[in-house]
Every structure is written in structure tokens, then in C-alpha cells.
Amino acid sequence: MRYSQLFPKTKKNDPKGAVAPNHKLLVRGGFIDQLMAGSWTLLPLGYRVLTNLCDIIREEMNATGAQEMSFPLLHPKEIWNETGRWDSAREVMYQLKDVREREFALSFTHEEIVMDLIRKHTDSYADLPLKLYQFSTKFRSELRATGGILRGREFYMKDLYSAHESEEDMMKYYWEVKDAYLKIFGRLGLKAVVTEASGGVFTENHTHEFQVFSETGEDIIYYCADCDWAYNKEIFSGRDGDSCPKCGGKLVEKKAIEAGNIFPLGTKYAEKMGAYFTDRSGQRKPFWFASYGIGPSRVMGIIVEAHHDDKGIIWPESVAPFKSHLIEVRGEGLEVRKRAEEVYRRLVEAGQEVLYDDREDVSAGKKFADADLIGIPWRLVVSERTGDKIEMKKRSESEGKLMTVEEVLGTKDEATKIVRLS
């Protein structure tokens, strides 16, 4: 991709009122644009990051045996009335009427919709377990849509739902998804802590969140320095330095951002919606049900919170919009331009994902600053000083080294393996 053709370009100044690093850097880098509070446009660079995020999530969901599909976003009032959530979840639900005065909701979640689907098509234990997921837009009436892309009124979500014949089978898959989520966050360059939390408008039971430490986080969690015990402050009244209830170790209090959550919902939804199957003994039983969510658009902001410096974003290789950022530093003649064009051609032909800053009316300093702001993992520079070689530098490091095109495209050097297409 030629940067001269990319829409839009970087911005010099932080957006008005921005406090969180993800808000400042994603807007200035040309990844997102705000339409109104809590509503964001994903620009081409941002959409590439989101696509990479979703591909990783999809791989891990498929590995658990889950099937991807797509559910409606506009829901009739009647289906929400079956569980009582038309009224109990009113505070987060966008409710509306059409010209015939019929009432609808914009989806903030899909438990009722999935349970309706299951009761239509599943009537035997032999059809269980079911594991269904989607990527879709969610709408939630947030009172404070702040923190950039971290808290929106409209956002992108991966939601998974599973139905089982027994609590034992449900919990077996529940913990399997927990492990899959930890693997996902690890692949995204995030260290997530599994934290016990409240069920909110979803369930009266405790649930589990995946929290990433951050000073800009809105949640406060207590975790043990010696074991895997961790609780959200919402359901635990403690203090920093208290003894761990599980092992006696020292508790630590920290701010964090919720990156995902999983909910063991039990049989409540099935019982309220009359969703039953025939078990192995011929008896009619309600489905055991659970749901699991990760918001890829929110996670994009969390990654920026975790991976940035005073110059800009530092994208992990796994989600970066491009793997390398090629910069042409023009000299007096046309030789540098010819050399840069040749390098770009060879990278593209080799299957590289490369952003080529080919702008003619921009200084080298501006190009370098934009590269740091955008945060692509590897910077490749062609200039008079590099001669017939390329200066290759990792975004997270201060020093680069000169390499031939063949070395960049080859496999001899460990560093080049990161740039070349795997």
C-alpha cells in the first residue's frame, strides 16, 4: 500500500478532550474517527488491525469446536419479555418503535435470540453440546462513553454461546473457553488476569473477567501475588496488602481494563423461554447455557494502552496493519526513488504486507515521525546513505542495521523472519 494513496493521513494534534493514550494515538495515527460520543468509524488502518484481531479470535474459537454464524441485530420486544430483560436491562438497551408502534431493541447481547434458535432446532441430548458464535455490532446505552474506543455505545463484539445437557458438561467447556481466551490474549501481546466478578444484567451468579493492568482502567481488581486468586472490587471488600483468602499470600490492588468475560448462565434462560430437550432417560430437561464475549474494537484500544511510547503506537506483530513500513528518503537525483520502488516491488511480489511512504513533498523527519506514530513493527529505509542496502529497524528498538533486499526477504537472519510473510 502506498501511503500517498492511504486515507486518511496522520494528524499533528491530539483530539480535543482526549486523555487516554488509545484515544490520542488511534485518532492521530489515522486508525479511527469519532462520529459522536461512543460512536467510531474504523478507518482503513484500523480496520486492518480489527481484521487481524478477529482472525486470531476466530482460529481459537474454531479450535474449541464452535461454529460461526450471524444473528439479527434488531429484536422484537416479545422475545426480551420472555426473560423479563425488556424491563430489567432497560438501562443499557436501546429501545425503539416503528411507524406502526411496534417495539424493538437494538442488540446489546444475544442470549434470548440464541436460546430461541436452539429451542426451534434442538430437541435431543444427541444434538448437544452446541457452540455458536458471531462477530457483530452491539449497542449499549453507556452513560459515560469515554476512554476513546474502550467504552462505546456502538462497538464490535465476538459473542459465543454454548448449550449443554448437564452442568458438568457446561463447566467443562466453560473452562476450555477460559483457556482459549488466555491463549488469544497472549497472541495479542496482552497479559490478562482471570478475575471473578458480578454477573450484571446477565446472571445473578459470579462470572469471570479477563483484566489487563492499566493506569487508565476503570476497574479495580485485587489479585494474589502467589496464586491465581483475583476478584473485582465490585464483589470484594478488601485492601492492598491483605492476606489472600486462598493461599494467605499478599493481595495487590491495581487498576485494570476488562478485555473479555465469560458467563455460566445455568438453566434460567431455558426455563423462562420453555427451551427443553429429551435427555438420555427420555425426560424433558432445560438446556444448560453459557455465554462468552470479547470485544475486538475495545481490545484494539487496550493493545494501544499496553503497547505505546511517547512517539506513538508499537503494534504487536500479530495484529499490526502492515508488517513493515518502507520509507524513501529522497536525495538530489532519482536513484533513491528508483531503488525504493524496486524494493517495494520485490516486497509485494514476495507477499509482504508493506506500507510504502512514497510522498514527494514531505520531509524525512515527518516520514520518520509518522512511522513511529503509526507503529508498524519494522521500518525499512532507502536513502543515499544506505546505498544499495536497506536500513532495517524494529519499532521497539533504537538502532537498526543495513541489510540487502535478499536478506530482508530471506530466512538466514532471525530478525528477517519477522518481516517476511510466514
N, C-alpha and C positions, 0 to 999 in steps of 0.2 A: 504494500500500500504506500503510495506517495503522500507525504504529509501535506504537500501543496494542494492535494485534492480532498483531504480529510475534512469532514465537517464535525464540529467547528474547531477553531484553534484555541490555544490556551489563553487564559485571562491573567492580567497582571495583578489585580487586586482581589482580596478576599470578598465574598458576597456580604452584603450588609447584614449585621446581626449574627454572623456565623461565629460560633465558639468552638464546636467540636472539630478536630482535625479532619475527619472524613468529610464534613460539610465544606470546609475551606478547600481542601485539596481535590476532591472529586469535581467540584464546580470549576475551580481554576484550571484543572487539567483537561477539561472538556469531556468528562465522563457522564455527568448528569446535569439537568437543568430543571429549576423549580417552576412549576406552573402556578401553584398556590401552596399554602401551608399543608404539608403532609402529602403532596402530590408531585411526583418527579417523572420527568422524561429521561429514559435511558438513551443517551446519545450513542453513536456507533462504537466508540471505545468502551463505554460502559456496558453495552450490550454484548460485546465480545467477552468481557470478563464474566458477565452473568451466564453466558452460554457455557464457558469453561467450568464454572461452578456447578451448573446443572448437570453437565456431563459426568462429573465426578460423583455427584449425589445419585444420579441415575444408575451408574455402574454398581454402586454399593447396595442400592435398593433392589436391583435385579438379582444381585448375588444372594439375597435373602429369600428369593422365590416370589417377590412381589411383582404384580402386573401393572403396567402403566395404562391409564385411560384418562378421560376428560369428563368432568361433571359440569352441569349448568351453574351459572353464577347468579341467576335470577330465580328466586324461590317463592312459591306461594305461601301465604300466611298459614294455611291449614296444616302444612307439614310441620311447621315450627310449633303450632298449638298442640300437636300430639305429645310433645315432651314438656310443654309449658315454657319453652325458652323464648317464645314470642314476647312474653312479658318479662321473664327473669333476665334475659340478655339484652333488653331494650337499650341499656346504657352504652353498649358497644355496637349495636346493629343499626344499619341504615334501613329504615322502613319507609315505604312509599306507596302511592296509589296511582292507578292508571286512569284514563278518561272515563272508564266505567265504574270507578270507585272500588275496584278490586285491589286488595292489599298484597304487597310483595316485600321481600327483603333482598338486599344485596349480600352475597355470601361473605360472612366473616369466618366461617368454618363449614364443614360438610358432614358432620356426624349423622344428622337426620336424613340427608339426601342419600348417603351410602347405605344406611340401615333400610331405607325404603327400597333401594335397589336389591339388597340382599334378600329381603322377605319376598320379593317378586320372583326371584330366580333360584333360591336355595331352600330345600326342604328336608335334606337328609344329612346326617353326620358324615356320609361318604363324600360329600362335596366340601368338607372343611379340612383344614383351615382355608380361609380366603384372605388374600393380602393384596389390597388395591391401593394405588397411589396416583397422584397427578401433580402437575405444575400448573398453577393458575393464579389469577389476581384475587386478592382478598380486600375487603373493605371493612374498616373498623373506625368507629366514631371516637377517635382519640381526643381527649380534652386538651392535651398538650402535644402537638406534633412537632417535636423538637429533635435536636441532635443530628441534623442532616437527614441522611437516608436511614438512620437507625430506627426511627419511630414515625411511621407514616399512616395516613388514613387510607391510602391505597398502596398495596405492596404485593410483591411476588412471593408465592409460598409453594413449597413442596409438602403436601399432606398425604400421609399414609394411614390406611385403616385396615384393621385385621379383625376377623370374626372366627370364633373357635367353639369347640364343643365342650370345653371344660376350662376352669380357672387355671389348672395346671398347664394346659397347652397354651393358653393366653400368655401366662407369665414366662413360659419358656421362650416364646417368640419375642415378648417384650424385652427380655434381657439380650436376646440376639440383636434386636434393633439398637439397643443401647450400645453394644459393641460396634455395630456398623456405624453409628453416629460418631463415636470416638475415632474410628478409622477415617471417616470423612473429614472431620475437623483436623486430624493430623495431616491428611493430604493437602488441606487448605493452608497449612502453616500456622494453625491455631492450637493452643493448649487449652482444652476445655475440661472443666471440673464438673462432675456429675453431682448435682445438688438437689436435695429433697425440698419440695415446695408445695404451695397450696394448689388446689385444682381450679380456682377461679370460677368462671361460669360454666366449666366443662364437667366437673365432678366434685363431690364432697370429699373424696379420697385425696391423700397426698400424691403428688406426681413428681417427676424428675426433670430438672432443667439442666442444660449444658451451658455453663457460665464461663466467660473468658474475662480474666482480670483486666481492668482498665480504669484509669482515673476519671474517665468521662462516663463511666457506667452509672445507671440509675439504681441498680440493685446493690444491696449489701449482703454479703454472704459470710458465714462462719465456716471455716474448714480446719481440719486437723492436720498438723504438720507431720504426724507419724502414721496416719492410716487414711482410709478413703472416706471418712465421715465428713459430710458437708451439708449445711442447711441454709435456706434463705432466711433472712431476718424476719420476714413476714410470719414465719411459723416457729421461730426460735428466739427466746428472750435470753440473750447471753451477753458476754463482754469479751473483748480482746484479752487473751491470756487465761481465760477459764480452762478448766480441765475438760478434755474430750469425754463425752458420755459413753463412747465405745471402748476406748483404749487407755484413757487417762492422760493422753498427750496434751500438748498445748494448742488451744484454739487461736486462730488468726482471723481477724476481721479485715475484709477487703471489699472495695468497690468492684463491680463486675457488670458485664453486658450479657444478657441472655441470648444465646446463639441458636438454641433449639429446645424442644421439650417433648416429653412422651407421657401419655395419659393412660393408666389402666382403668377403663370405664365400667368394667363389670357387666352386669345384665340389665342395668337400669334402662338403657335406651331400647333394648329389645322388648322388655316388659311393657314399657309405656307405649310402644308402637306396635305391639302384637306381632313381633317377629319371632317365630318359633321353628324349630327343626325337629325331626324324629331321630332320637338317639339310638344307640345300639340295642337297647331293650324294647324299642317300639314306643317309648314315651315321648311326649312333646315337651321340649325344653327351650328356654330362651338362649339366644346366642350370647356368648361371652365376647366382649367388644373392647378394642383399644385403638387409640389414635396417636399419631407421631408427626411432629412438624419441624421443619427447618425453613426459614425464610431466606432464600438466596440473595435477594436485594439487600436485606438487612445484614447478612453475613458479608457482603461486599464492603459495607461500611465498617464492620468490625475488623476485617482484614486491614483496612487502611489505618484504623486506630492502633492496631498492633504492629504494623509494618510501615513506618514513615520516619523521616528525619526533618531537619529544618529546611531542606531543599525540596522535599516532595515525597511522593509515594515510593515504596520499594515493594513491588509486587512479587509474591512467591511465583516461582516458575510455573506451577500447576495451573494458575488462573490468569496469568498476565495476558493482556490483549494481543501482544506480539512477543516473540521470544528475543528478538534483537532489534535495536534501534540504530540504523545506519545514518551517519552524518557526513555530509560533504562540506569540507572547509575549503572554499574556493580560493585559488591563487590568481596570479596575473593572467595566465593563459587558460586554455581549455583542457589541458591534460588531466587535471584533477577531476573535472566533470566527466570526462570520458572514462576515467578509471573507476569513479563511483558508480556510473551507470553499468559498467561491466560487472562490478562486484554485486550490484543489486540484481542484475540479470541472472548471475550464477546462483545466488542465494535462492531466488524464486524458482528457478529450474530444479534446484535440489529439494524443493518442497519446504523451504524455510518460511516461517511466519515473521516477516520483517517489515518494520515501518521505516521508510526512507525519507529523511528530511532533505528534500531536493530544492528547497526555497532559494531563490536567487537574490532576493532583496533583504535578507536577514543576516545579521552578524553571526560569527561563530559563537560568541558569548551567549547570544539569545538562543541559539540552537542547543547549546550545552545545558542552559538553564531549563529549557523546555523538556529536554530529555530527562533531567533529574526530576522535574515536576511530574511528568507522566509515569516514570518509574518502571519502564521495561527492564527486565533483568540484565541484559547485556547491551553495551554500547560499542558500536563499531565505527571508527573514524577513518576517513580517507582524506588526506591532505598532502601538501607539498612535503611536509616534514616526514610523513610516513613512507613516501616514495612508492615503491611497488608492493608495499605491505599494508596491513590494516592494524590500527591500534585497537585492541580489544580490552574492554574494562567491564568488570561486574559492577552493577549499580550500587551494591552494598560495600564496595571497596574503593579505596582512593587511588590505587595505582593500576595501570594497565600494562599490556605488553604487546610488542609488534609480532604479527603473525602473517603468514601467507594466506591467500584465499583457500588454497588446498588444505592448510592446517585447520582453518576455521570449519571447513566442510568435512574434514576427515575425522578419524577416531583415535589417532595416536595420543593426543594430549587429553587428559581428563577434563580440563576446562572446556574443550571444544565439544565434548559430549553433551554439554548442557545447551549449547546453541543449536546443534544440528537436530533435525527432526528425528524423533525416536519412532 
